[in-house]
């Protein structure tokens, strides 16, 4: 979804994983979501922050260009990416199609 302030990216979070991994698709409540596993626990926003940084790294954008829009306490989150979409949308599609 595109808006004046950026593009929405639905994400399904798997906290407490052995390592950070970005890839795969989950049919979530906000549409097809990118799966992101992080080692951080789901406590005090630690997993959310780890996911925000992992998403930025995976898309090749600065962490400051990724912000949480919905789902602060949920495994189903929506982030807004303000970097120009042509720089990262193809990478996002590739990551969603990744079924590791």
Buried (B, 14 or more C-beta within 10 A) or exposed (E): EEEEEBBBBBBBBBBEBEEBBBBBBBEBEBEEBBBBBBBBEBEEEBBBBBBBBBBBBBBEBEEEBBEBBBBEEBBBBBBBBBBEEEEBBEEBEEBBEBEE
